[in-house]
């Protein structure tokens, strides 16, 4: 019934031949009964171009690494992508996430064209949602009116109060960006644009969890917060995740597994794993006592959902990945936003359909490897079904028995789950 190749790859990937064949058939437009194709793309219409110079930015170096010659996606390529992205999915809602660099550098007119293209290529019975991730510094009334009118959901990057925000998020001239971001917040509020905050938790602001949380809640007025741990291996500019030599991985608990050590596996601004867990625990205590059902926090929401037996809300907490690809401004597509390296290019718009790229053996292998490569320590962990080894890009450590592929954040996640899960379970029971 199945070819020898299908049987071989199914065994290698630890899935059934039927599941593998169904997946690959979807890439060729052969949609099985009850099967719906779904994917998500982070779209880099402006490449790595940005008006800020954040120390920890994982994307500024892409200009050199990918030899980006143009900092703007061409009109013809943009339309080809929009049409292909919609046609490659079968779900009712198609979500576009516009990212950068800084996407607002392209101006409002560019995004008006995007909305027009979406209307042109969306068939009856489908609907479009747009997310825009921005540093907020270029927002004005024209932007506010456009975003409100077209119901964009905005993700605003801000790292806490002025002294914490400005530590790692300066302008190109090395000046403070804080006031400009706060002006952007006021524009969003003035025009009643739905927005969430995205806060990168680094080595410094991780030490002041309540100051960060209360600032976002009380001064920014954020009702949906995303906390992203800063974990960057040294040489991240040129060395792709999964391509660090085994001998360079740090041992769990060793000095090299912490930022600040001369031989550390990570950059100086990366969050220390234990501090990550303590940050989440402190914020959780404040949130559970004062803001439950009033403020949403991405990491808490997904943990609660998973404890209820529901799928994870975040790819980092899911057993598998691979459905969140990245589109560069030149049309090249990569396995993931954090894997935009030549080794992980899976195709180019106009040469292959997105369906062929995403529902391919290569991308499936990428997605399944998250679970298949877990070390034995993770497989025995009581928190496995909440964490699944975190994002593979953070797997920079060796376990004490010497296995690789252990998340740099393991200690922090264990600390948070040990602290918060019993409380969540009591709430669920009540």
C-alpha positions as CSV (number, residue, x, y, z in Angstrom):
1,X,0.0,0.0,0.0
2,X,2.9,2.4,0.8
3,X,6.1,2.8,-1.1
4,X,9.4,1.6,0.4
5,X,10.5,5.2,0.7
6,X,7.4,6.1,2.7
7,X,7.8,3.1,5.0
8,X,11.5,4.0,5.5
9,X,10.8,7.7,6.3
10,X,7.9,6.9,8.6
11,X,10.0,4.6,10.7
12,X,12.8,7.1,10.8
13,X,10.5,9.9,11.8
14,X,8.6,7.8,14.3
15,X,5.2,8.3,12.7
16,X,2.7,6.1,10.9
17,X,3.0,5.6,7.2
18,X,-0.6,6.8,6.9
19,X,0.2,10.1,8.7
20,X,3.3,10.7,6.5
21,X,1.5,10.0,3.3
22,X,-1.5,12.2,4.2
23,X,0.9,15.0,5.1
24,X,2.9,14.8,1.8
25,X,-0.3,14.4,-0.2
26,X,-1.5,17.7,1.3
27,X,1.5,19.4,-0.1
28,X,0.5,18.2,-3.6
29,X,-3.0,19.5,-3.2
30,X,-4.5,16.0,-2.5
31,X,-6.5,16.8,0.6
32,X,-7.7,13.8,2.5
33,X,-11.1,13.4,4.2
34,X,-11.2,15.6,7.3
35,X,-7.8,17.2,6.6
36,X,-7.4,21.0,6.6
37,X,-4.1,22.6,5.7
38,X,-3.0,25.3,8.1
39,X,0.3,27.3,8.3
40,X,1.5,30.6,9.7
41,X,4.1,32.9,8.2
42,X,6.1,35.6,9.8
43,X,6.6,38.0,6.9
44,X,9.7,40.1,6.7
45,X,8.6,42.6,4.1
46,X,11.5,45.0,5.0
47,X,14.1,42.3,5.8
48,X,16.3,43.3,8.7
49,X,16.0,47.1,8.2
50,X,15.2,48.9,11.4
51,X,15.5,52.3,13.0
52,X,16.6,50.9,16.3
53,X,19.8,49.1,17.1
54,X,18.8,46.6,19.8
55,X,21.8,44.7,21.2
56,X,20.0,41.4,21.4
57,X,18.2,41.6,18.1
58,X,18.5,38.3,16.3
59,X,17.7,39.8,12.9
60,X,20.0,42.8,12.3
61,X,22.7,40.4,11.2
62,X,20.6,38.9,8.5
63,X,21.5,41.7,6.1
64,X,25.0,40.4,5.8
65,X,24.3,36.7,6.3
66,X,21.6,36.6,3.6
67,X,23.2,39.2,1.4
68,X,20.1,41.3,1.4
69,X,20.4,43.7,-1.5
70,X,16.9,45.2,-1.4
71,X,15.2,46.2,1.9
72,X,11.6,46.0,0.5
73,X,9.6,43.2,-1.0
74,X,8.7,43.9,-4.6
75,X,5.0,44.5,-5.6
76,X,4.8,41.5,-7.9
77,X,6.3,39.2,-5.3
78,X,4.0,40.6,-2.6
79,X,0.9,39.8,-4.7
80,X,2.2,36.3,-5.6
81,X,2.8,35.6,-1.9
82,X,-0.6,36.9,-0.7
83,X,-2.4,34.8,-3.3
84,X,-0.3,31.7,-2.6
85,X,-0.6,32.0,1.2
86,X,-4.4,32.1,1.0
87,X,-4.6,29.3,-1.5
88,X,-2.3,27.0,0.5
89,X,-4.7,26.9,3.4
90,X,-8.2,25.5,4.0
91,X,-9.1,27.1,7.3
92,X,-11.7,29.8,7.7
93,X,-9.3,32.4,9.1
94,X,-6.0,33.3,7.4
95,X,-3.6,35.1,9.7
96,X,-0.9,37.4,8.3
97,X,1.9,38.5,10.7
98,X,3.9,41.5,9.4
99,X,7.3,41.6,11.1
100,X,10.8,43.0,10.6
101,X,13.1,44.6,11.1
102,X,10.6,47.4,11.5
103,X,7.7,47.0,9.1
104,X,6.3,50.5,9.6
105,X,9.4,51.8,7.7
106,X,7.4,50.9,4.6
107,X,4.7,53.5,5.4
108,X,0.9,53.3,5.5
109,X,0.4,53.2,1.7
110,X,2.3,50.0,1.5
111,X,0.0,48.3,4.0
112,X,-3.1,49.8,2.2
113,X,-1.9,47.8,-0.9
114,X,-1.6,44.7,1.3
115,X,-5.2,45.0,2.4
116,X,-6.3,45.5,-1.2
117,X,-4.5,42.4,-2.3
118,X,-6.0,40.4,0.5
119,X,-9.5,41.4,-0.5
120,X,-8.7,40.6,-4.2
121,X,-7.5,37.1,-3.4
122,X,-9.7,36.0,-0.6
123,X,-12.6,33.7,-1.7
124,X,-16.0,33.7,-0.1
125,X,-16.3,32.1,3.2
126,X,-12.8,33.0,4.3
127,X,-11.6,35.9,6.4
128,X,-8.3,37.6,6.9
129,X,-6.6,38.8,10.1
130,X,-3.5,40.9,10.3
131,X,-0.9,41.2,13.1
132,X,1.8,43.9,13.0
133,X,4.8,43.7,15.3
134,X,6.4,47.1,15.8
135,X,8.7,49.1,18.1
136,X,6.0,51.8,17.9
137,X,8.4,54.7,17.4
138,X,7.1,55.6,13.9
139,X,3.4,55.5,14.7
140,X,1.3,58.6,14.1
141,X,-2.3,59.5,13.6
142,X,-2.3,58.2,10.0
143,X,-1.1,54.9,11.2
144,X,-3.6,54.9,14.1
145,X,-6.5,55.5,11.8
146,X,-5.4,52.8,9.3
147,X,-4.7,50.2,12.0
148,X,-8.1,50.8,13.6
149,X,-10.1,50.9,10.4
150,X,-8.6,47.6,9.2
151,X,-8.6,45.9,12.6
152,X,-4.9,45.1,12.8
153,X,-3.8,43.6,16.1
154,X,-0.5,45.3,17.1
155,X,2.3,43.8,19.0
156,X,4.3,46.5,20.7
157,X,7.9,45.8,21.7
158,X,8.7,47.4,25.1
159,X,11.0,46.0,27.8
160,X,9.8,47.8,30.9
161,X,10.3,51.2,32.6
162,X,12.7,53.7,31.0
163,X,15.9,52.5,32.6
164,X,15.3,48.8,31.7
165,X,13.9,49.5,28.3
166,X,16.8,51.7,27.2
167,X,19.5,49.2,28.4
168,X,19.4,47.2,25.2
169,X,17.0,49.1,22.8
170,X,18.8,52.3,21.7
171,X,18.3,54.1,18.4
172,X,20.8,53.9,15.6
173,X,22.4,57.0,17.1
174,X,22.7,55.3,20.5
175,X,20.0,57.4,22.1
176,X,17.0,56.5,24.2
177,X,14.0,55.1,22.3
178,X,11.7,55.0,25.4
179,X,9.8,58.3,24.8
180,X,9.2,57.5,21.1
181,X,7.7,54.1,22.1
182,X,5.5,55.7,24.7
183,X,4.2,58.1,22.0
184,X,3.3,55.1,20.0
185,X,1.4,53.7,22.9
186,X,-0.7,56.9,23.1
187,X,-1.4,56.7,19.4
188,X,-2.7,53.2,19.7
189,X,-4.9,54.1,22.7
190,X,-6.2,57.3,21.0
191,X,-7.4,55.3,18.0
192,X,-8.5,52.3,20.1
193,X,-6.2,49.9,18.3
194,X,-6.0,46.5,19.9
195,X,-2.5,45.8,21.0
196,X,-0.4,43.5,23.1
197,X,3.0,44.1,24.6
198,X,6.0,42.0,23.7
199,X,8.8,42.1,26.3
200,X,12.1,40.5,25.9
201,X,13.3,39.2,29.2
202,X,17.1,39.6,29.4
203,X,19.8,39.4,32.0
204,X,18.9,42.8,33.5
205,X,15.1,43.2,33.5
206,X,14.7,39.5,34.6
207,X,15.9,40.7,38.0
208,X,13.0,43.2,38.4
209,X,9.9,41.2,37.6
210,X,7.3,43.2,39.5
211,X,8.7,46.5,38.2
212,X,8.3,45.3,34.6
213,X,4.9,43.7,35.1
214,X,3.4,46.7,37.0
215,X,4.8,49.1,34.5
216,X,3.2,47.2,31.6
217,X,-0.1,46.9,33.5
218,X,-0.4,50.3,35.1
219,X,1.4,52.7,32.8
220,X,1.3,51.1,29.4
221,X,-2.2,49.7,30.0
222,X,-1.4,46.3,28.5
223,X,-4.1,43.7,28.9
224,X,-2.2,41.0,26.9
225,X,1.5,40.5,27.6
226,X,4.0,38.3,25.8
227,X,7.2,37.5,27.6
228,X,10.0,36.2,25.4
229,X,13.2,34.9,27.0
230,X,16.4,36.2,25.5
231,X,18.6,33.2,24.7
232,X,21.3,33.8,22.2
233,X,24.3,31.6,21.7
234,X,27.6,33.3,21.0
235,X,28.2,33.5,17.2
236,X,24.4,33.4,16.6
237,X,24.9,35.8,13.8
238,X,26.5,33.1,11.6
239,X,25.9,29.8,13.3
240,X,22.5,28.3,12.8
241,X,20.6,26.5,15.7
242,X,21.4,22.8,15.7
243,X,24.8,23.5,14.0
244,X,26.8,24.2,17.1
245,X,29.5,21.6,17.5
246,X,28.7,19.1,20.2
247,X,32.0,19.8,22.0
248,X,31.0,23.5,22.4
249,X,27.7,22.7,24.2
250,X,27.8,23.7,27.9
251,X,27.3,21.2,30.7
252,X,24.1,21.6,32.7
253,X,24.8,23.7,35.8
254,X,28.4,24.6,34.7
255,X,29.7,28.2,34.8
256,X,29.6,28.1,31.0
257,X,25.8,27.7,31.1
258,X,25.4,31.2,32.5
259,X,25.8,34.6,30.9
260,X,28.8,36.7,31.9
261,X,31.4,33.9,32.1
262,X,34.3,34.4,29.6
263,X,33.5,31.0,28.0
264,X,29.8,31.2,28.4
265,X,27.7,29.5,25.7
266,X,25.4,32.6,25.5
267,X,25.8,36.3,25.0
268,X,26.1,38.6,28.0
269,X,22.6,40.0,27.7
270,X,20.9,36.5,27.6
271,X,18.7,35.8,30.6
272,X,20.1,33.5,33.3
273,X,17.9,30.3,33.4
274,X,17.2,30.4,37.1
275,X,16.3,34.1,36.8
276,X,13.8,33.3,34.0
277,X,12.0,30.9,36.3
278,X,12.0,33.4,39.2
279,X,10.7,36.2,36.9
280,X,7.8,34.1,35.8
281,X,7.0,33.0,39.3
282,X,7.0,36.5,40.7
283,X,4.8,37.8,37.9
284,X,2.5,34.8,38.3
285,X,1.9,35.5,42.0
286,X,1.0,39.1,41.3
287,X,-1.2,38.1,38.3
288,X,-3.0,35.3,40.1
289,X,-3.8,37.5,43.2
290,X,-4.8,40.7,41.4
291,X,-5.3,40.2,37.6
292,X,-6.7,36.8,36.9
293,X,-9.4,37.0,34.1
294,X,-8.4,40.7,33.5
295,X,-5.0,40.4,32.0
296,X,-3.8,37.7,29.6
297,X,-0.2,36.5,29.7
298,X,0.8,34.2,26.9
299,X,2.9,31.7,28.9
300,X,0.3,31.4,31.7
301,X,-2.6,31.0,29.2
302,X,-0.9,28.1,27.4
303,X,0.1,26.3,30.6
304,X,-3.5,26.5,31.9
305,X,-4.8,25.3,28.5
306,X,-2.4,22.3,28.5
307,X,-3.4,21.4,32.1
308,X,-7.0,21.2,30.9
309,X,-5.9,18.8,28.2
310,X,-6.1,21.3,25.4
311,X,-3.4,21.9,22.7
312,X,-0.6,24.3,23.6
313,X,-1.3,27.9,22.4
314,X,2.4,28.5,21.6
315,X,4.7,26.5,19.3
316,X,7.4,26.6,22.0
317,X,5.2,24.6,24.3
318,X,4.0,22.2,21.7
319,X,5.4,18.7,21.1
320,X,6.1,19.5,17.4
321,X,6.8,22.5,15.3
322,X,7.2,23.3,11.6
323,X,4.0,25.1,10.7
324,X,5.4,28.6,11.5
325,X,7.6,29.6,8.5
326,X,9.4,32.8,7.8
327,X,9.2,34.8,4.5
328,X,12.1,37.1,3.6
329,X,11.7,40.2,1.5
330,X,13.4,38.5,-1.5
331,X,10.8,35.6,-1.5
332,X,13.0,33.0,0.2
333,X,11.1,30.9,2.8
334,X,12.7,29.4,5.9
335,X,11.7,26.7,8.3
336,X,11.1,29.2,11.2
337,X,11.5,32.8,12.1
338,X,14.4,31.8,14.4
339,X,16.0,29.6,11.7
340,X,16.6,32.1,9.0
341,X,19.9,30.7,8.0
342,X,20.9,29.2,4.6
343,X,20.8,25.7,6.1
344,X,17.0,26.1,6.7
345,X,15.8,27.6,3.4
346,X,13.0,25.5,2.1
347,X,12.0,27.3,-1.1
348,X,11.2,30.5,-2.9
349,X,7.9,32.1,-3.6
350,X,7.0,31.8,-7.3
351,X,9.2,28.6,-7.7
352,X,7.2,26.3,-5.4
353,X,3.9,26.8,-3.7
354,X,3.9,27.4,0.1
355,X,1.8,24.2,0.4
356,X,4.6,22.2,-1.2
357,X,7.2,23.8,1.0
358,X,5.4,23.4,4.3
359,X,3.9,20.0,3.7
360,X,7.2,18.5,2.6
361,X,9.3,15.7,4.0
362,X,12.1,18.2,4.8
363,X,9.8,20.5,6.8
364,X,8.1,17.6,8.5
365,X,11.4,16.3,9.6
366,X,12.3,19.7,11.0
367,X,9.0,19.9,12.9
368,X,9.2,16.3,14.3
369,X,12.8,16.6,15.4
370,X,11.7,18.8,18.3
371,X,10.3,15.7,20.0
372,X,12.4,13.0,18.4
373,X,15.7,14.6,19.6
374,X,14.7,15.1,23.2
375,X,17.2,13.7,25.7
376,X,16.2,11.0,28.2
377,X,16.2,13.5,31.1
378,X,13.4,15.4,29.3
379,X,11.4,12.3,28.6
380,X,11.3,11.4,32.3
381,X,10.5,14.9,33.4
382,X,7.1,15.4,35.1
383,X,6.7,18.7,33.2
384,X,7.4,17.1,29.8
385,X,3.8,17.7,28.5
386,X,4.0,21.4,29.4
387,X,7.4,22.1,28.0
388,X,8.4,19.5,25.4
389,X,12.0,20.7,25.6
390,X,11.2,24.3,24.8
391,X,12.1,25.8,21.5
392,X,14.9,23.8,19.8
393,X,16.9,26.9,19.3
394,X,17.5,27.1,23.1
395,X,19.0,23.6,23.3
396,X,22.5,24.5,24.1
397,X,23.3,22.3,27.1
398,X,24.3,18.7,27.8
399,X,22.6,16.8,30.5
400,X,24.7,15.6,33.4
401,X,24.9,12.1,31.9
402,X,26.2,13.8,28.8
403,X,23.3,13.8,26.3
404,X,22.9,17.0,24.2
405,X,19.7,18.8,23.2
406,X,18.8,20.1,26.7
407,X,17.2,23.5,26.8
408,X,19.3,26.3,28.2
409,X,16.1,27.3,30.1
410,X,15.5,23.9,31.7
411,X,16.2,25.1,35.3
412,X,14.0,28.1,34.9
413,X,11.1,26.2,33.5
414,X,11.2,23.6,36.2
415,X,11.3,26.3,38.8
416,X,8.3,28.1,37.4
417,X,6.2,24.9,36.9
418,X,7.0,23.6,40.4
419,X,5.8,27.0,41.7
420,X,2.8,27.7,39.5
421,X,1.3,24.4,38.4
422,X,0.0,23.3,41.9
423,X,-1.9,26.7,42.1
424,X,-3.3,26.3,38.6
425,X,-4.5,22.8,39.4
426,X,-6.2,24.0,42.6
427,X,-8.0,26.7,40.6
428,X,-9.0,24.2,38.0
429,X,-10.4,21.9,40.7
430,X,-12.3,24.8,42.2
